[in-house]
């Protein structure tokens, strides 16, 4: 059980500036610090960190919160994970988790340790072993520089059956852990190395921990590549090779370049195109899309221009469109991949290909339709069946209608027939998701910006920056007097903090990202009101007056009903209350 005050104690010992500075460049700007936001693409810094209030806020994308929220968003951590990480940094002992959770954590730590030792071992083999001479020559021939080898910790697994196994056992890693990590394979009388005789590419997660490996043969034997099997720390469908290096450049450039192989990602990085990542020998999944959307909604796919590469792009298309992502496809010359193309034609020609990339739907449409016009009915129906799910996934109505028209013209089919098929497809989809609809769970809609919403925002802003006024507000308004649900939550947080004797900068207990962002936005903004007392009074009166108006409308309806019934006593009481409300207003 984690004590309630633990987050407060950790936050008091941790400096948000030092933590965030490890991830982005911050420069002093008045009382605050500013930098380029890591959560969206921008050229002018709008990401602001307040050392006094220990919060951050981006005025560009709205991200904000305290040091816990920053790490949770930047490194995709849960609150307990961020708490443990910062607790270790602060020198505060975190209570051990439950027995089962503790065992799982220990097992994962052993896997990370095994992989880290293995990566170091493979890297040293490539650098020092005579048996790695051919591997070094191969990498040189492929144009991989020594600096790149060091950055990516590229290694080599010796050809002996048990070389890595014996080394790692000597380092204290037990066989069960090595097998679970996928470094060795069990046989009848023992174990043997999975990656023997291969060039090794360590796979890192966003926290730069080694979670798995890819191994490539030097000759033309098959299989050309083998990868680590999935483990408790490595799930293929939720990781991309090189993403930990590309993440900041993805945000800066505003898009991610998806390539197929390890060497494609390495060569693009070496040539200065540093926003590329590779799928790990698997088709792109929903897990990949969730991961990618943390950094961008824009993708360029640059698969190998063979049949398999094209099929991969087509197969991924519905996932991207349903996720609302903007995807393009860049074509390379037949028989080349990004690695080969870059070595042969240079980075300028490669960048030009990226600039000329076509929209995903256009690419899929061309591939499905083919070079020659479709004449057979079966061929046309096949094309319609492949393309309709893509059109159905396009969120914009105008864009969707344009593609419907294009499909109709391209296949020589009446537009109304395509619309009818599309409607039927939508109905089927609605039926499949009917269970969700019946559950009554609906996405939360933002509150409308009604008349008093501005007054609520101003009042919360003043309260967060002036505790004495916040105490006065408590004497006039309750949290329920705020109609906007988010402002109501913030008012409740402020009132509780004052009642408990805390300051108004503490966001530790807030797990709602919308409220955390709102709090950080209003807390970090300077007060620009000429007369705080007057502004405070005006806001309170406006919010109170809104409540009085609502009550007056309700009383007027009751008065009409009482007069129709001839209920003189009720009429008298209602009129008295209305008179009192008018005198207050």
C-alpha positions as CSV (number, residue, x, y, z in Angstrom):
1,X,0.0,0.0,0.0
2,X,1.4,3.4,-1.0
3,X,1.0,6.1,1.7
4,X,-1.2,9.1,0.7
5,X,1.5,11.6,1.4
6,X,4.2,9.8,-0.5
7,X,3.7,11.8,-3.8
8,X,3.9,15.1,-1.8
9,X,7.1,14.1,-0.1
10,X,8.7,13.0,-3.4
11,X,7.5,16.2,-5.2
12,X,9.0,18.4,-2.5
13,X,12.4,16.8,-3.0
14,X,12.4,16.7,-6.8
15,X,13.2,19.7,-9.0
16,X,11.0,19.7,-12.1
17,X,13.5,21.8,-14.0
18,X,16.3,19.2,-13.5
19,X,14.0,16.3,-14.6
20,X,12.6,18.0,-17.7
21,X,16.0,19.3,-18.7
22,X,17.2,15.7,-19.1
23,X,14.7,15.3,-21.9
24,X,14.5,18.7,-23.6
25,X,16.5,21.9,-23.8
26,X,15.2,24.6,-21.5
27,X,16.2,28.3,-21.4
28,X,15.5,30.8,-18.7
29,X,12.7,33.3,-19.6
30,X,11.8,35.7,-16.8
31,X,10.8,33.7,-13.7
32,X,10.1,30.6,-15.8
33,X,11.9,28.3,-18.3
34,X,10.9,27.7,-21.9
35,X,11.7,25.1,-24.6
36,X,10.2,23.3,-27.6
37,X,7.3,21.1,-26.6
38,X,8.1,17.4,-26.8
39,X,4.5,16.5,-27.3
40,X,3.8,18.4,-30.6
41,X,5.7,20.0,-33.5
42,X,6.5,23.7,-33.1
43,X,9.2,26.1,-34.1
44,X,8.6,28.8,-31.4
45,X,8.9,27.6,-27.8
46,X,5.5,27.5,-26.1
47,X,6.4,24.8,-23.5
48,X,6.8,26.6,-20.1
49,X,8.1,25.3,-16.8
50,X,7.6,27.1,-13.5
51,X,10.3,26.4,-10.9
52,X,8.3,28.3,-8.3
53,X,5.1,26.3,-8.8
54,X,6.8,23.1,-10.0
55,X,4.5,22.7,-12.9
56,X,4.8,22.7,-16.7
57,X,2.3,23.8,-19.4
58,X,2.4,24.0,-23.2
59,X,0.4,26.9,-24.6
60,X,0.5,25.2,-28.0
61,X,-1.0,21.8,-27.4
62,X,-2.4,22.2,-23.8
63,X,-0.3,19.5,-22.2
64,X,0.5,20.3,-18.6
65,X,0.8,19.1,-15.0
66,X,3.5,18.4,-12.5
67,X,6.7,16.3,-12.7
68,X,4.7,13.1,-12.4
69,X,2.4,14.0,-15.3
70,X,5.5,14.9,-17.5
71,X,7.1,11.5,-17.0
72,X,3.8,9.6,-17.4
73,X,3.3,11.3,-20.8
74,X,6.9,11.4,-22.0
75,X,7.8,7.9,-21.1
76,X,4.3,6.3,-21.2
77,X,4.4,5.4,-17.5
78,X,1.6,4.7,-15.1
79,X,1.4,6.9,-12.0
80,X,2.9,4.2,-9.7
81,X,5.8,3.7,-12.2
82,X,6.5,7.4,-12.2
83,X,6.2,7.5,-8.4
84,X,8.7,4.7,-8.0
85,X,11.2,6.2,-10.5
86,X,11.1,9.7,-8.9
87,X,11.1,8.1,-5.4
88,X,14.4,6.4,-6.2
89,X,15.8,9.8,-7.5
90,X,14.6,11.5,-4.4
91,X,16.1,8.9,-2.1
92,X,12.7,8.0,-0.6
93,X,12.0,4.3,0.0
94,X,8.9,3.1,-1.8
95,X,6.9,0.4,0.0
96,X,7.3,-3.0,-1.7
97,X,4.3,-4.0,-3.9
98,X,2.2,-7.1,-3.2
99,X,4.0,-10.4,-3.4
100,X,2.9,-11.3,-6.9
101,X,3.6,-7.8,-8.3
102,X,7.0,-7.9,-6.6
103,X,7.9,-11.2,-8.1
104,X,6.9,-10.0,-11.6
105,X,8.9,-6.8,-11.1
106,X,12.0,-8.8,-10.0
107,X,11.6,-11.1,-13.0
108,X,11.5,-8.2,-15.4
109,X,14.5,-6.6,-13.8
110,X,16.4,-9.8,-14.3
111,X,15.4,-9.9,-18.0
112,X,16.6,-6.3,-18.5
113,X,19.9,-7.1,-16.8
114,X,20.4,-10.2,-18.9
115,X,19.7,-8.3,-22.1
116,X,22.0,-5.4,-21.1
117,X,24.9,-7.8,-20.4
118,X,24.2,-9.7,-23.6
119,X,24.2,-6.4,-25.6
120,X,27.5,-5.4,-24.1
121,X,29.0,-8.9,-24.8
122,X,27.8,-8.8,-28.5
123,X,29.2,-5.3,-29.0
124,X,32.6,-6.2,-27.6
125,X,32.7,-9.3,-29.8
126,X,32.2,-7.1,-32.9
127,X,34.9,-4.6,-31.8
128,X,37.5,-7.1,-30.6
129,X,37.0,-10.7,-31.7
130,X,39.0,-12.1,-34.6
131,X,36.0,-14.2,-35.4
132,X,34.0,-11.0,-36.1
133,X,36.3,-9.9,-38.9
134,X,33.8,-11.0,-41.6
135,X,31.0,-9.2,-39.7
136,X,33.1,-6.0,-39.5
137,X,33.8,-6.2,-43.2
138,X,30.1,-6.7,-44.0
139,X,29.1,-3.6,-42.1
140,X,31.8,-1.6,-43.7
141,X,30.7,-2.8,-47.2
142,X,27.1,-1.7,-46.2
143,X,28.4,1.8,-45.4
144,X,27.8,1.6,-41.6
145,X,30.3,3.9,-39.9
146,X,32.1,3.1,-36.6
147,X,30.3,6.0,-34.9
148,X,26.9,4.5,-36.0
149,X,28.0,1.1,-34.8
150,X,28.7,2.6,-31.4
151,X,25.5,4.6,-31.2
152,X,23.3,1.6,-32.1
153,X,25.5,-0.8,-30.1
154,X,25.6,-3.2,-33.1
155,X,27.3,-6.4,-32.1
156,X,28.2,-9.9,-33.2
157,X,27.3,-13.3,-31.7
158,X,30.1,-15.8,-32.0
159,X,29.4,-18.9,-34.1
160,X,30.0,-21.4,-31.2
161,X,26.9,-23.1,-29.9
162,X,27.2,-22.0,-26.3
163,X,29.5,-18.9,-26.3
164,X,26.9,-16.4,-25.2
165,X,25.3,-18.9,-22.8
166,X,28.5,-19.6,-21.0
167,X,29.5,-15.9,-20.8
168,X,26.1,-14.9,-19.3
169,X,26.1,-17.8,-16.9
170,X,29.5,-16.7,-15.6
171,X,27.9,-13.2,-15.1
172,X,25.4,-14.8,-12.7
173,X,22.3,-15.0,-15.0
174,X,20.5,-18.3,-14.6
175,X,19.5,-20.4,-17.5
176,X,15.7,-19.9,-17.0
177,X,16.1,-16.1,-17.3
178,X,18.2,-16.4,-20.4
179,X,15.7,-18.7,-22.0
180,X,12.8,-16.4,-21.1
181,X,14.7,-13.5,-22.6
182,X,15.1,-15.5,-25.8
183,X,18.9,-15.5,-25.7
184,X,19.1,-19.3,-25.6
185,X,17.1,-22.2,-26.8
186,X,16.6,-25.4,-24.8
187,X,17.7,-28.8,-26.2
188,X,17.7,-32.3,-24.8
189,X,20.9,-32.1,-22.9
190,X,21.2,-28.4,-22.3
191,X,21.0,-25.1,-24.1
192,X,22.4,-23.4,-27.2
193,X,22.7,-19.7,-28.4
194,X,19.8,-18.4,-30.4
195,X,21.8,-15.8,-32.4
196,X,25.1,-17.6,-33.0
197,X,27.1,-16.4,-36.0
198,X,24.9,-13.3,-36.6
199,X,25.3,-9.5,-36.6
200,X,23.2,-8.3,-33.6
201,X,20.9,-5.3,-33.4
202,X,19.8,-4.5,-29.9
203,X,16.1,-3.4,-29.6
204,X,15.5,-0.6,-27.0
205,X,12.3,0.7,-25.5
206,X,11.5,4.3,-25.0
207,X,13.4,4.3,-21.7
208,X,16.4,3.0,-23.6
209,X,16.4,-0.4,-21.9
210,X,17.4,-3.4,-24.1
211,X,14.2,-5.5,-24.5
212,X,15.2,-7.8,-27.3
213,X,17.5,-8.4,-30.3
214,X,17.5,-8.9,-34.0
215,X,20.1,-11.1,-35.7
216,X,21.2,-11.0,-39.3
217,X,23.4,-13.6,-41.2
218,X,26.5,-12.4,-43.0
219,X,26.1,-14.7,-46.0
220,X,23.0,-15.6,-48.0
221,X,21.7,-18.4,-45.8
222,X,18.2,-18.5,-44.5
223,X,16.5,-17.3,-42.5
224,X,18.2,-13.9,-43.2
225,X,16.9,-12.4,-39.9
226,X,15.8,-13.9,-36.6
227,X,14.3,-11.9,-33.8
228,X,13.9,-12.4,-30.0
229,X,10.6,-14.1,-29.2
230,X,8.1,-12.1,-27.1
231,X,8.7,-11.9,-23.4
232,X,7.3,-10.1,-20.4
233,X,9.4,-7.0,-21.5
234,X,9.2,-7.4,-25.3
235,X,6.0,-7.3,-27.3
236,X,6.6,-7.0,-31.0
237,X,3.3,-5.3,-31.8
238,X,4.0,-2.5,-29.2
239,X,7.6,-1.5,-30.1
240,X,9.4,0.0,-33.0
241,X,13.1,-0.2,-33.7
242,X,14.9,3.1,-33.3
243,X,11.9,5.0,-31.9
244,X,13.8,5.9,-28.8
245,X,16.3,7.8,-30.9
246,X,13.8,9.2,-33.3
247,X,11.1,10.5,-30.9
248,X,12.3,14.1,-30.6
249,X,13.0,14.5,-34.3
250,X,9.5,13.1,-35.0
251,X,8.0,15.8,-32.9
252,X,10.2,18.5,-34.5
253,X,9.5,17.4,-38.1
254,X,5.9,16.6,-37.4
255,X,5.9,13.1,-38.9
256,X,7.3,9.6,-38.5
257,X,8.9,7.7,-41.4
258,X,8.2,4.0,-41.2
259,X,10.8,1.7,-42.8
260,X,11.0,-2.1,-42.9
261,X,14.4,-3.3,-41.6
262,X,17.1,-2.6,-39.1
263,X,19.6,-1.4,-41.7
264,X,17.0,0.9,-43.2
265,X,16.4,2.6,-39.9
266,X,20.2,2.7,-39.2
267,X,21.1,4.1,-42.6
268,X,18.4,6.8,-42.6
269,X,19.7,7.9,-39.1
270,X,23.3,7.9,-40.3
271,X,22.4,10.0,-43.3
272,X,20.6,12.6,-41.1
273,X,17.0,11.6,-41.6
274,X,16.5,10.9,-37.9
275,X,12.7,10.6,-37.6
276,X,12.5,7.0,-38.9
277,X,11.7,3.8,-37.1
278,X,11.2,0.2,-38.2
279,X,8.5,-2.4,-37.6
280,X,10.1,-5.5,-36.0
281,X,9.4,-8.2,-38.5
282,X,5.7,-7.9,-38.1
283,X,2.7,-6.0,-39.7
284,X,1.8,-2.7,-38.1
285,X,-0.8,-3.2,-35.3
286,X,-3.2,-1.2,-33.1
287,X,-0.5,-1.3,-30.5
288,X,2.0,0.4,-32.9
289,X,-0.6,3.0,-33.7
290,X,-1.2,3.8,-30.1
291,X,2.5,4.2,-29.6
292,X,3.0,6.4,-32.7
293,X,0.1,8.7,-31.8
294,X,1.9,9.7,-28.7
295,X,4.3,11.6,-31.0
296,X,2.5,12.4,-34.2
297,X,-0.6,11.8,-36.3
298,X,1.4,12.0,-39.6
299,X,3.2,9.1,-41.2
300,X,5.1,8.3,-44.3
301,X,5.4,4.6,-45.2
302,X,8.4,3.6,-47.2
303,X,8.1,-0.2,-47.6
304,X,10.2,-2.2,-50.1
305,X,8.6,-1.8,-53.5
306,X,8.0,-5.5,-53.9
307,X,4.7,-7.4,-53.7
308,X,5.1,-8.1,-50.0
309,X,5.8,-4.4,-49.2
310,X,2.8,-3.2,-51.1
311,X,0.6,-5.8,-49.4
312,X,1.9,-4.6,-46.0
313,X,0.9,-1.0,-46.8
314,X,-2.6,-2.0,-48.0
315,X,-3.1,-4.2,-45.0
316,X,-2.2,-1.4,-42.6
317,X,-4.4,1.2,-44.3
318,X,-7.7,0.7,-42.5
319,X,-6.0,0.9,-39.1
320,X,-4.4,4.2,-39.9
321,X,-7.6,5.7,-41.3
322,X,-9.8,4.6,-38.4
323,X,-7.3,6.1,-36.0
324,X,-7.6,9.5,-37.9
325,X,-4.0,9.5,-39.0
326,X,-2.7,11.2,-42.1
327,X,-0.6,8.7,-44.0
328,X,1.4,8.9,-47.2
329,X,3.4,6.3,-49.1
330,X,6.8,7.1,-50.6
331,X,7.9,4.9,-53.6
332,X,11.4,3.8,-54.3
333,X,12.8,2.4,-57.5
334,X,12.1,-1.3,-58.0
335,X,14.5,-3.6,-56.3
336,X,15.7,-1.1,-53.7
337,X,15.1,-0.5,-50.0
338,X,15.8,2.7,-48.1
339,X,19.3,1.4,-47.1
340,X,20.3,0.6,-50.7
341,X,18.7,3.7,-52.2
342,X,20.5,6.0,-49.8
343,X,23.9,4.4,-50.4
344,X,23.3,4.5,-54.2
345,X,21.6,7.9,-54.7
346,X,22.3,9.9,-51.5
347,X,20.2,11.7,-49.0
348,X,19.0,14.5,-51.2
349,X,17.4,12.1,-53.7
350,X,15.8,10.2,-50.7
351,X,14.3,13.4,-49.2
352,X,12.9,14.2,-52.7
353,X,11.1,10.9,-52.7
354,X,9.6,11.7,-49.4
355,X,8.4,15.1,-50.6
356,X,6.7,13.4,-53.6
357,X,5.0,10.8,-51.5
358,X,1.3,10.1,-52.3
359,X,-1.6,9.9,-50.0
360,X,-2.3,6.4,-48.7
361,X,-5.7,6.1,-50.3
362,X,-4.3,7.1,-53.7
363,X,-1.6,4.5,-53.4
364,X,-4.0,1.8,-52.4
365,X,-6.4,2.8,-55.1
366,X,-3.7,2.6,-57.8
367,X,-2.5,-0.8,-56.5
368,X,-6.0,-2.3,-56.3
369,X,-7.1,-0.9,-59.7
370,X,-3.8,-1.8,-61.5
371,X,-2.4,-0.3,-64.6
372,X,-5.1,-1.5,-67.0
373,X,-8.8,-0.5,-66.7
374,X,-11.0,-3.1,-64.9
375,X,-13.7,-4.5,-67.2
376,X,-14.7,-7.8,-65.6
377,X,-17.6,-7.5,-63.0
378,X,-15.7,-9.8,-60.5
379,X,-12.6,-7.6,-60.7
380,X,-14.7,-4.4,-60.2
381,X,-16.5,-6.0,-57.2
382,X,-13.2,-7.1,-55.7
383,X,-11.8,-3.5,-56.0
384,X,-14.9,-2.1,-54.4
385,X,-14.8,-4.5,-51.5
386,X,-11.1,-3.7,-50.9
387,X,-11.6,0.1,-51.1
388,X,-14.9,0.7,-49.4
389,X,-13.6,0.0,-45.9
390,X,-10.9,2.6,-46.5
391,X,-13.4,5.2,-47.7
392,X,-15.6,4.3,-44.7
393,X,-12.7,5.0,-42.4
394,X,-12.1,8.5,-43.7
395,X,-13.4,10.9,-41.0
396,X,-13.9,14.1,-43.2
397,X,-17.2,14.2,-45.1
398,X,-15.9,16.2,-48.1
399,X,-12.8,14.1,-48.5
400,X,-14.9,10.9,-48.3
401,X,-17.3,12.2,-51.0
402,X,-14.4,13.1,-53.3
403,X,-13.0,9.6,-53.0
404,X,-16.5,8.1,-53.6
405,X,-16.7,10.1,-56.8
406,X,-13.2,9.1,-57.8
407,X,-13.9,5.4,-57.2
408,X,-17.2,5.6,-59.2
409,X,-15.4,7.3,-62.2
410,X,-12.4,5.0,-62.0
411,X,-14.4,1.8,-62.1
412,X,-17.3,3.0,-64.2
413,X,-19.9,2.4,-61.5
414,X,-22.8,4.6,-60.6
415,X,-22.1,6.8,-57.6
416,X,-25.4,6.0,-56.0
417,X,-24.6,2.3,-56.0
418,X,-21.3,2.9,-54.2
419,X,-23.2,5.1,-51.6
420,X,-25.7,2.3,-51.0
421,X,-22.9,-0.2,-50.5
422,X,-21.1,2.2,-48.2
423,X,-24.3,2.7,-46.1
424,X,-24.7,-1.1,-45.8
425,X,-21.1,-1.4,-44.7
426,X,-21.6,1.4,-42.1
427,X,-24.7,-0.4,-40.8
428,X,-22.8,-3.7,-40.4
429,X,-20.1,-1.9,-38.5
430,X,-22.7,-0.2,-36.3
431,X,-24.2,-3.7,-35.5
432,X,-20.8,-5.1,-34.6
433,X,-20.2,-2.2,-32.2
434,X,-23.8,-2.4,-30.9
435,X,-22.7,-3.8,-27.6
436,X,-20.6,-0.7,-26.9
437,X,-23.6,1.5,-27.8
438,X,-25.9,-0.4,-25.5
439,X,-23.5,0.0,-22.6
440,X,-24.3,3.7,-22.6
441,X,-20.6,4.7,-22.5
442,X,-20.2,7.8,-24.7
443,X,-17.1,9.9,-25.2
444,X,-17.0,12.9,-23.0
445,X,-17.8,16.1,-24.9
446,X,-16.3,19.4,-24.0
447,X,-18.6,21.8,-22.1
448,X,-20.1,24.6,-24.1
449,X,-18.7,28.0,-23.5
450,X,-21.8,29.5,-22.0
451,X,-22.2,33.0,-20.6
452,X,-20.7,32.4,-17.2
453,X,-17.9,30.1,-18.3
454,X,-15.5,33.0,-18.8
455,X,-16.2,34.3,-15.3
456,X,-15.6,30.8,-14.0
457,X,-12.2,30.6,-15.8
458,X,-11.2,34.1,-14.6
459,X,-12.1,33.2,-11.0
460,X,-10.2,29.9,-11.0
461,X,-7.2,31.7,-12.5
462,X,-7.3,34.3,-9.7
463,X,-7.8,31.7,-7.0
464,X,-4.9,29.6,-8.2
465,X,-2.6,32.6,-8.0
466,X,-3.8,34.3,-4.9
467,X,-4.7,32.1,-1.9
468,X,-6.2,35.0,0.1
469,X,-8.8,35.6,-2.6
470,X,-9.4,31.9,-2.9
471,X,-10.4,31.9,0.8
472,X,-12.8,34.8,0.1
473,X,-14.4,32.9,-2.8
474,X,-15.0,30.0,-0.5
475,X,-17.2,32.3,1.6
476,X,-19.4,33.1,-1.4
477,X,-19.5,30.1,-3.7
478,X,-19.4,26.3,-3.3
479,X,-17.8,24.0,-5.9
480,X,-21.2,23.1,-7.2
481,X,-21.9,26.7,-8.2
482,X,-19.4,26.2,-11.0
483,X,-21.3,24.7,-14.0
484,X,-18.4,23.7,-16.2
485,X,-17.5,20.2,-15.0
486,X,-13.8,20.8,-15.2
487,X,-13.9,24.1,-13.4
488,X,-16.1,22.4,-10.8
489,X,-13.4,19.8,-10.2
490,X,-10.7,22.4,-10.0
491,X,-12.7,24.5,-7.5
492,X,-13.2,21.4,-5.4
493,X,-9.4,20.7,-5.5
494,X,-8.6,24.3,-4.4
495,X,-11.1,24.2,-1.6
496,X,-9.8,20.8,-0.3
497,X,-6.2,22.1,-0.5
498,X,-7.1,25.1,1.6
499,X,-9.1,23.1,4.1
500,X,-6.2,20.7,4.6
501,X,-3.6,23.5,4.9
502,X,-1.8,22.7,1.6
503,X,-0.5,25.1,-0.9
504,X,-2.3,25.6,-4.3
505,X,0.6,24.3,-6.4
506,X,0.0,20.6,-5.6
507,X,-1.2,18.6,-8.6
508,X,0.0,15.2,-7.3
509,X,-3.3,13.6,-6.6
510,X,-4.9,14.5,-10.0
511,X,-5.1,11.6,-12.4
512,X,-7.5,13.3,-14.8
513,X,-5.3,14.7,-17.7
514,X,-7.9,17.3,-18.7
515,X,-8.1,18.7,-15.2
516,X,-4.3,18.5,-14.8
517,X,-3.8,20.4,-18.1
518,X,-6.4,23.0,-17.1
519,X,-4.8,23.5,-13.7
520,X,-1.3,23.9,-15.1
521,X,-2.5,26.3,-17.8
522,X,-4.2,28.6,-15.4
523,X,-1.5,28.3,-12.7
524,X,1.4,29.2,-14.9
525,X,-0.3,32.2,-16.6
526,X,0.5,35.6,-15.1
527,X,-2.3,37.6,-13.6
528,X,-3.1,40.5,-15.9
529,X,-6.1,42.1,-14.1
530,X,-5.9,45.8,-13.2
531,X,-7.8,45.3,-10.0
532,X,-7.8,41.8,-8.5
533,X,-10.5,42.6,-5.9
534,X,-12.8,44.2,-8.5
535,X,-12.3,41.3,-10.9
536,X,-12.9,38.8,-8.1
537,X,-16.2,40.6,-7.1
538,X,-17.4,40.9,-10.7
539,X,-16.8,37.1,-11.3
540,X,-18.6,36.1,-8.1
541,X,-21.5,38.4,-8.9
542,X,-21.8,37.0,-12.4
543,X,-21.8,33.4,-11.2
544,X,-24.2,34.1,-8.4
545,X,-26.4,36.2,-10.7
546,X,-26.6,33.3,-13.1
547,X,-27.9,31.1,-10.3
548,X,-30.4,33.7,-9.3
549,X,-31.7,34.0,-12.8
550,X,-32.1,30.2,-13.0
551,X,-34.0,30.2,-9.7
552,X,-36.2,33.1,-10.9
553,X,-37.2,31.1,-14.0
554,X,-38.0,28.1,-11.9
555,X,-40.1,30.2,-9.6
556,X,-41.9,31.9,-12.5
557,X,-43.0,28.4,-13.8
558,X,-44.2,27.4,-10.3
559,X,-46.0,30.7,-10.0
560,X,-47.9,30.1,-13.2
561,X,-48.9,26.6,-12.1
562,X,-50.1,27.9,-8.7
563,X,-52.2,30.6,-10.3
564,X,-53.8,28.1,-12.6
565,X,-54.7,25.9,-9.6
566,X,-55.9,28.9,-7.6
567,X,-53.4,28.0,-4.8
568,X,-53.1,31.4,-3.1
569,X,-50.8,30.2,-0.3
570,X,-48.2,28.8,-2.7
571,X,-48.5,31.9,-4.8
572,X,-47.8,34.2,-1.8
573,X,-44.7,32.1,-0.8
574,X,-43.3,32.1,-4.3
575,X,-43.8,35.9,-4.7
576,X,-42.0,36.5,-1.4
577,X,-39.0,34.4,-2.5
578,X,-38.9,36.2,-5.8
579,X,-38.9,39.6,-4.0
580,X,-36.0,38.5,-1.8
581,X,-34.0,37.3,-4.9
582,X,-34.6,40.6,-6.7
583,X,-33.3,42.5,-3.7
584,X,-30.1,40.3,-3.6
585,X,-29.5,40.8,-7.3
